[in-house]
């Protein structure tokens, strides 16, 4: 078990990692984003780690760790647990270094990420789908290591992995032509945040560093509140690249001492951000990769006229999830609403609802109804998409006036998930 006495990874260790991964890891660009800069009245840059060979920064830490292992540590192969991106980095390193690896992934991992791991690792890796979360997979990986005397490569709670991720910070500062006022970093296990913030605290100490995590998996903010690394009982696994029940002890100590602030971002805002960068910039980013960009909305007053860097951590997005992302985005923006509507059991009731209740630009996007002949009124679950959030109150008022309103479902999550 590694022990760390300092509050950050040394620059010497991160510079050494930079040499270790040279020629293998892509030096990704730091790009000025015109549309975001205009929207937030700031100079906003994206550090495009989604352009890595494995489409995330995870290759940096994985390769730095594995190439530094001794021969005897590789005899029985290496093992890792990952929700996807670390697995791809490990798989790539295994093939490149000709090391045998066993990779444990949650059963809920998007198929796109599983396929990528197979592609990068080829015959050098064995994939085992275990459990519903990263933490379940990690436990299975730990048990496997004990049984087979293999070497575990942790996705974040390891100083060599953290040093590898820290090379992102060196590249940002090398490429930036001006002083960076704010740096937004996604946080899951905390490896990227620990490494990059170590660099910035040494080389750019006046930069305000913000850690950003999903609202459904607030391991960092919960731990900061409790002043100790705390395991969450339940998490929303939607932001799979940043959804962990517990950070590493090493990474929590680093984040606690190095980050200037931590913020949770709702999954709805993350989805809205993914769609925005896709529609406006033709970028495909994963939910964890959108965290740092989504945080701009939370700091829009503070960042005016400042220079901002958002680390886009990954682009491993499964296209089959886009419908769910669109739905979450519309719900967050107040543009989609679900109701139980009480329809009179008579001819013309639906027509009356459409003509007298719906606004001119309101659209029915979901409708489920079964006629019950022994009732005066029959309930239907109806989803309505609006052009503007301001159309909501007038819609509800018309429903009440005409006697159609039964239940509003958006603010009843348990009932909503059951019916829709």
C-alpha positions as CSV (number, residue, x, y, z in Angstrom):
1,X,0.0,0.0,0.0
2,X,1.4,3.3,-1.0
3,X,1.8,6.1,1.6
4,X,2.1,9.7,0.7
5,X,3.3,12.4,3.2
6,X,3.2,15.4,0.8
7,X,0.1,17.3,-0.2
8,X,0.9,16.9,-3.9
9,X,2.8,14.9,-6.4
10,X,6.3,16.3,-7.0
11,X,7.0,18.0,-10.3
12,X,10.0,15.8,-10.7
13,X,7.8,12.7,-10.7
14,X,5.4,14.2,-13.2
15,X,8.3,15.3,-15.5
16,X,9.6,11.8,-15.3
17,X,6.2,10.5,-16.3
18,X,6.2,12.8,-19.3
19,X,9.4,11.2,-20.5
20,X,8.0,7.7,-19.8
21,X,4.9,8.2,-22.0
22,X,6.6,10.2,-24.7
23,X,6.0,8.7,-28.2
24,X,3.0,6.7,-26.9
25,X,0.6,9.3,-25.6
26,X,-0.7,12.1,-27.9
27,X,0.0,15.7,-26.9
28,X,-3.6,16.9,-27.2
29,X,-4.4,20.4,-28.3
30,X,-5.6,23.3,-26.2
31,X,-8.3,24.9,-28.4
32,X,-10.0,28.3,-28.2
33,X,-13.8,27.8,-28.2
34,X,-15.4,30.8,-29.9
35,X,-19.0,30.0,-29.2
36,X,-18.5,29.4,-25.5
37,X,-16.2,32.4,-25.2
38,X,-18.9,34.6,-26.7
39,X,-21.7,33.1,-24.5
40,X,-19.8,33.5,-21.3
41,X,-17.9,36.7,-22.2
42,X,-14.6,35.0,-21.4
43,X,-11.6,33.4,-23.1
44,X,-12.5,29.7,-22.9
45,X,-10.2,26.9,-24.0
46,X,-10.8,23.1,-24.1
47,X,-8.0,20.7,-23.4
48,X,-9.0,18.0,-25.8
49,X,-8.1,14.7,-24.1
50,X,-11.0,13.1,-26.1
51,X,-8.4,13.1,-28.9
52,X,-6.1,10.6,-27.3
53,X,-5.8,7.2,-29.0
54,X,-8.0,5.7,-26.4
55,X,-10.2,8.8,-26.4
56,X,-9.4,9.7,-22.8
57,X,-6.5,10.9,-20.6
58,X,-6.5,7.5,-18.8
59,X,-3.8,6.1,-21.1
60,X,-1.3,8.5,-19.5
61,X,-1.5,7.1,-15.9
62,X,-2.0,3.5,-17.0
63,X,1.0,3.4,-19.3
64,X,3.3,5.3,-16.8
65,X,2.4,2.8,-14.1
66,X,2.7,-0.4,-16.1
67,X,6.0,0.5,-17.9
68,X,7.5,1.1,-14.5
69,X,6.7,-2.3,-13.0
70,X,9.5,-4.7,-12.2
71,X,9.7,-8.0,-14.1
72,X,8.6,-10.0,-11.1
73,X,5.5,-7.8,-10.7
74,X,4.5,-8.7,-14.3
75,X,5.1,-12.5,-13.9
76,X,1.4,-13.3,-13.1
77,X,0.0,-10.5,-15.2
78,X,-1.6,-7.2,-14.2
79,X,-5.2,-6.6,-13.2
80,X,-7.5,-3.6,-13.2
81,X,-11.0,-2.6,-12.5
82,X,-12.7,0.1,-14.6
83,X,-15.9,1.6,-15.9
84,X,-14.3,1.9,-19.3
85,X,-11.6,4.5,-19.9
86,X,-8.9,3.2,-17.5
87,X,-9.6,-0.2,-18.9
88,X,-8.8,1.1,-22.4
89,X,-5.6,2.7,-21.2
90,X,-4.6,-0.5,-19.5
91,X,-5.5,-2.6,-22.5
92,X,-3.5,-0.3,-24.8
93,X,-0.5,-0.5,-22.5
94,X,-0.7,-4.3,-22.2
95,X,-0.5,-4.7,-26.0
96,X,2.2,-2.1,-26.4
97,X,4.4,-3.6,-23.6
98,X,3.3,-7.2,-24.3
99,X,1.9,-7.8,-20.8
100,X,-0.9,-10.1,-20.0
101,X,-3.9,-8.3,-18.3
102,X,-7.2,-9.2,-16.7
103,X,-9.7,-6.4,-16.8
104,X,-12.8,-6.3,-14.6
105,X,-15.6,-4.0,-15.7
106,X,-19.2,-3.4,-14.4
107,X,-21.9,-5.2,-16.2
108,X,-23.5,-1.8,-16.8
109,X,-20.5,-0.5,-18.8
110,X,-21.6,0.8,-22.3
111,X,-20.9,-1.8,-25.0
112,X,-19.0,0.8,-26.9
113,X,-16.4,0.9,-24.1
114,X,-16.2,-2.8,-23.8
115,X,-15.6,-3.2,-27.6
116,X,-12.9,-0.5,-27.4
117,X,-11.1,-2.5,-24.7
118,X,-11.1,-5.6,-26.8
119,X,-9.8,-3.6,-29.8
120,X,-6.9,-2.0,-27.9
121,X,-5.9,-5.1,-25.9
122,X,-6.5,-7.8,-28.5
123,X,-5.1,-11.1,-27.2
124,X,-3.3,-9.5,-24.3
125,X,-6.4,-8.9,-22.2
126,X,-9.1,-10.9,-20.7
127,X,-12.3,-9.0,-19.9
128,X,-14.6,-10.0,-17.0
129,X,-17.9,-8.2,-16.5
130,X,-18.7,-8.2,-12.8
131,X,-21.1,-6.2,-10.6
132,X,-23.2,-3.1,-11.2
133,X,-20.6,-0.5,-10.3
134,X,-16.9,0.3,-10.4
135,X,-16.7,-0.5,-6.7
136,X,-18.1,-4.0,-7.3
137,X,-15.6,-4.6,-10.1
138,X,-12.8,-3.4,-7.9
139,X,-13.7,-5.9,-5.2
140,X,-13.7,-8.7,-7.7
141,X,-10.3,-7.5,-9.1
142,X,-8.8,-7.4,-5.6
143,X,-10.0,-11.0,-4.9
144,X,-8.5,-12.1,-8.2
145,X,-5.2,-10.5,-7.4
146,X,-5.0,-12.3,-4.0
147,X,-5.8,-15.6,-5.6
148,X,-3.4,-15.3,-8.5
149,X,-0.6,-13.1,-7.0
150,X,-1.2,-10.6,-9.8
151,X,-0.3,-6.9,-9.7
152,X,-3.2,-4.5,-9.4
153,X,-3.2,-1.2,-11.4
154,X,-5.5,1.1,-9.7
155,X,-7.4,3.7,-11.9
156,X,-6.7,6.6,-9.5
157,X,-5.4,5.8,-6.0
158,X,-1.8,5.3,-7.1
159,X,1.0,7.9,-7.2
160,X,2.4,6.7,-10.5
161,X,-1.0,6.8,-12.1
162,X,-1.6,10.3,-10.7
163,X,1.8,11.4,-12.0
164,X,0.9,10.2,-15.5
165,X,-2.4,12.2,-15.4
166,X,-0.5,15.2,-14.2
167,X,1.2,15.5,-17.6
168,X,-2.1,17.0,-18.8
169,X,-1.2,20.0,-16.6
170,X,2.3,20.4,-18.1
171,X,0.9,20.4,-21.6
172,X,-1.8,23.0,-20.7
173,X,0.7,25.4,-19.2
174,X,3.2,24.9,-22.1
175,X,0.5,25.6,-24.7
176,X,-1.3,28.5,-23.0
177,X,-0.2,31.9,-24.2
178,X,-1.8,33.8,-21.4
179,X,-2.3,33.5,-17.6
180,X,-5.0,31.0,-16.8
181,X,-7.5,32.4,-14.3
182,X,-9.8,29.3,-13.8
183,X,-9.2,25.6,-14.4
184,X,-12.1,23.2,-14.4
185,X,-11.3,19.5,-13.8
186,X,-13.7,16.6,-13.8
187,X,-13.6,14.4,-10.6
188,X,-14.5,10.8,-10.2
189,X,-11.8,8.9,-8.4
190,X,-9.7,12.1,-8.3
191,X,-6.5,11.0,-10.2
192,X,-6.7,13.6,-12.9
193,X,-7.6,16.4,-10.4
194,X,-4.7,15.3,-8.1
195,X,-2.1,15.3,-10.8
196,X,-3.1,18.4,-12.8
197,X,-3.7,20.5,-9.6
198,X,-0.2,19.4,-8.3
199,X,1.3,21.0,-11.5
200,X,-0.8,24.2,-11.3
201,X,-0.1,24.8,-7.6
202,X,3.6,24.7,-8.4
203,X,3.7,26.5,-11.7
204,X,0.5,28.6,-11.8
205,X,-0.4,29.1,-8.1
206,X,-2.8,32.0,-8.9
207,X,-5.1,29.8,-11.0
208,X,-8.3,29.0,-9.3
209,X,-8.8,25.2,-9.6
210,X,-12.4,23.8,-9.5
211,X,-13.2,20.1,-9.1
212,X,-16.5,19.1,-10.8
213,X,-18.4,15.9,-10.2
214,X,-21.9,14.6,-11.0
215,X,-24.7,15.3,-8.6
216,X,-25.7,11.7,-8.6
217,X,-22.2,10.6,-7.4
218,X,-20.9,13.4,-5.1
219,X,-18.0,11.5,-3.5
220,X,-15.7,14.5,-3.3
221,X,-18.2,17.1,-2.0
222,X,-19.6,14.6,0.6
223,X,-16.1,13.7,1.8
224,X,-15.1,17.4,2.0
225,X,-18.3,18.1,4.1
226,X,-17.4,15.2,6.4
227,X,-13.7,16.1,6.4
228,X,-12.9,12.4,5.7
229,X,-13.0,10.2,2.7
230,X,-16.5,8.8,2.7
231,X,-18.2,6.0,0.9
232,X,-21.6,6.7,-0.6
233,X,-24.3,4.2,-0.1
234,X,-25.9,4.7,-3.5
235,X,-24.9,6.5,-6.7
236,X,-26.4,7.4,-10.1
237,X,-24.2,5.6,-12.6
238,X,-25.2,7.7,-15.6
239,X,-21.9,9.6,-15.7
240,X,-20.1,6.3,-15.8
241,X,-16.6,7.7,-16.2
242,X,-16.9,9.7,-12.9
243,X,-19.4,7.7,-10.8
244,X,-17.6,6.1,-7.9
245,X,-18.9,5.4,-4.4
246,X,-15.6,6.4,-2.8
247,X,-12.5,8.3,-3.9
248,X,-9.0,7.0,-3.2
249,X,-7.5,8.0,0.2
250,X,-4.5,9.4,-1.6
251,X,-6.5,11.4,-4.2
252,X,-8.9,12.7,-1.5
253,X,-6.0,14.1,0.5
254,X,-4.6,15.7,-2.6
255,X,-8.0,17.2,-3.7
256,X,-8.7,18.4,-0.2
257,X,-5.5,20.4,-0.2
258,X,-5.1,21.4,-3.8
259,X,-8.6,22.3,-5.1
260,X,-10.0,25.8,-4.5
261,X,-13.6,24.7,-4.8
262,X,-15.7,21.7,-5.7
263,X,-19.1,21.7,-7.4
264,X,-21.7,19.1,-8.3
265,X,-23.4,19.3,-11.7
266,X,-26.8,17.8,-12.4
267,X,-27.0,15.0,-14.9
268,X,-29.6,17.1,-16.9
269,X,-27.1,19.9,-17.3
270,X,-24.4,17.5,-18.3
271,X,-26.7,16.1,-21.0
272,X,-27.6,19.6,-22.2
273,X,-23.9,20.3,-22.5
274,X,-23.2,17.2,-24.5
275,X,-25.9,18.1,-27.0
276,X,-24.7,21.7,-27.2
277,X,-21.1,20.8,-28.1
278,X,-22.3,18.2,-30.5
279,X,-24.7,20.5,-32.3
280,X,-22.5,23.6,-32.2
281,X,-18.9,22.2,-32.3
282,X,-19.4,18.7,-33.8
283,X,-17.6,17.2,-30.8
284,X,-18.7,13.9,-29.4
285,X,-17.9,13.8,-25.7
286,X,-18.9,11.4,-22.9
287,X,-20.8,12.5,-19.8
288,X,-17.7,12.7,-17.7
289,X,-16.0,14.7,-20.4
290,X,-18.8,17.3,-20.3
291,X,-18.5,17.9,-16.6
292,X,-15.9,20.7,-16.8
293,X,-17.8,22.4,-19.6
294,X,-21.1,22.2,-17.8
295,X,-19.5,24.0,-14.8
296,X,-19.2,27.2,-16.8
297,X,-22.9,27.8,-16.3
298,X,-22.4,27.6,-12.5
299,X,-19.6,30.2,-12.6
300,X,-20.8,32.4,-15.4
301,X,-20.7,35.6,-13.3
302,X,-17.2,34.9,-11.9
303,X,-15.5,34.0,-15.1
304,X,-16.4,37.1,-17.2
305,X,-13.4,38.6,-18.9
306,X,-11.2,35.8,-17.5
307,X,-9.2,33.0,-19.2
308,X,-10.6,29.6,-18.6
309,X,-9.5,26.0,-19.3
310,X,-11.9,23.1,-19.3
311,X,-10.3,19.6,-19.4
312,X,-12.5,17.5,-21.7
313,X,-11.5,14.2,-20.2
314,X,-13.0,11.7,-22.7
315,X,-15.0,11.1,-25.8
316,X,-16.1,7.5,-25.3
317,X,-19.8,8.1,-25.8
318,X,-22.2,5.3,-26.8
319,X,-24.5,6.6,-29.6
320,X,-27.3,4.4,-28.3
321,X,-27.5,6.7,-25.2
322,X,-28.2,9.8,-27.1
323,X,-32.0,9.5,-26.8
324,X,-31.7,9.2,-23.0
325,X,-29.4,12.2,-23.0
326,X,-31.9,14.3,-25.1
327,X,-34.7,13.3,-22.7
328,X,-32.6,14.3,-19.6
329,X,-31.6,17.6,-21.2
330,X,-35.2,18.5,-22.1
331,X,-36.4,17.7,-18.6
332,X,-33.6,19.8,-17.1
333,X,-34.3,22.7,-19.4
334,X,-38.0,22.6,-18.5
335,X,-39.1,21.8,-22.0
336,X,-40.6,18.4,-21.4
337,X,-43.3,17.5,-18.9
338,X,-45.2,14.4,-18.1
339,X,-48.8,14.3,-16.7
340,X,-51.5,11.9,-15.8
341,X,-54.4,13.4,-17.8
342,X,-58.0,12.6,-16.9
343,X,-59.9,12.1,-20.2
344,X,-63.7,11.9,-20.2
345,X,-64.8,8.6,-21.6
346,X,-66.6,10.1,-24.6
347,X,-66.0,10.8,-28.2
348,X,-64.2,14.1,-28.9
349,X,-62.4,14.3,-25.6
350,X,-58.9,14.0,-27.1
351,X,-59.8,16.5,-29.8
352,X,-60.9,19.0,-27.1
353,X,-57.6,18.5,-25.2
354,X,-55.6,19.1,-28.3
355,X,-57.6,22.1,-29.5
356,X,-58.5,23.8,-26.2
357,X,-55.6,22.8,-23.8
358,X,-52.4,22.5,-25.9
359,X,-50.7,25.7,-26.9
360,X,-50.0,26.5,-30.6
361,X,-46.4,25.2,-30.4
362,X,-46.9,22.5,-27.7
363,X,-46.2,19.0,-29.0
364,X,-47.4,15.6,-27.6
365,X,-44.3,13.4,-27.5
366,X,-45.7,10.5,-25.3
367,X,-49.2,9.1,-25.0
368,X,-50.4,6.0,-23.2
369,X,-54.1,5.3,-22.7
370,X,-56.4,2.3,-22.2
371,X,-60.1,2.9,-22.4
372,X,-62.1,1.7,-19.4
373,X,-65.8,1.3,-20.2
374,X,-67.1,1.3,-16.6
375,X,-65.5,4.7,-15.7
376,X,-66.5,8.3,-16.3
377,X,-62.9,9.3,-16.8
378,X,-59.9,7.3,-18.0
379,X,-56.3,8.3,-17.1
380,X,-53.6,8.7,-19.7
381,X,-49.9,9.3,-19.3
382,X,-49.0,12.2,-21.6
383,X,-45.6,13.7,-22.4
384,X,-45.7,17.3,-23.7
385,X,-42.7,19.1,-25.2
386,X,-42.7,22.9,-25.1
387,X,-40.9,25.5,-27.1
388,X,-40.1,27.6,-24.0
389,X,-40.2,27.0,-20.2
390,X,-42.5,29.9,-19.9
391,X,-45.2,28.0,-21.7
392,X,-45.5,25.6,-18.7
393,X,-47.7,27.6,-16.3
394,X,-50.3,28.6,-19.0
395,X,-50.5,24.9,-20.0
396,X,-51.2,23.7,-16.5
397,X,-53.7,26.5,-16.0
398,X,-55.7,25.4,-19.1
399,X,-55.6,21.8,-18.0
400,X,-57.1,22.8,-14.6
401,X,-59.7,25.0,-16.2
402,X,-60.9,22.3,-18.5
403,X,-60.7,19.6,-15.9
404,X,-58.0,17.4,-17.5
405,X,-55.2,17.7,-14.9
406,X,-54.6,14.6,-12.8
407,X,-51.0,14.4,-11.6
408,X,-47.8,16.2,-12.6
409,X,-45.1,13.5,-12.8
410,X,-41.8,15.3,-13.3
411,X,-41.5,16.1,-9.6
412,X,-42.6,12.6,-8.5
413,X,-39.4,10.6,-9.5
414,X,-40.5,7.2,-8.2
415,X,-43.9,7.3,-10.0
416,X,-42.4,9.0,-13.0
417,X,-39.8,6.2,-13.5
418,X,-42.5,3.5,-13.1
419,X,-44.9,5.0,-15.6
420,X,-42.6,6.4,-18.3
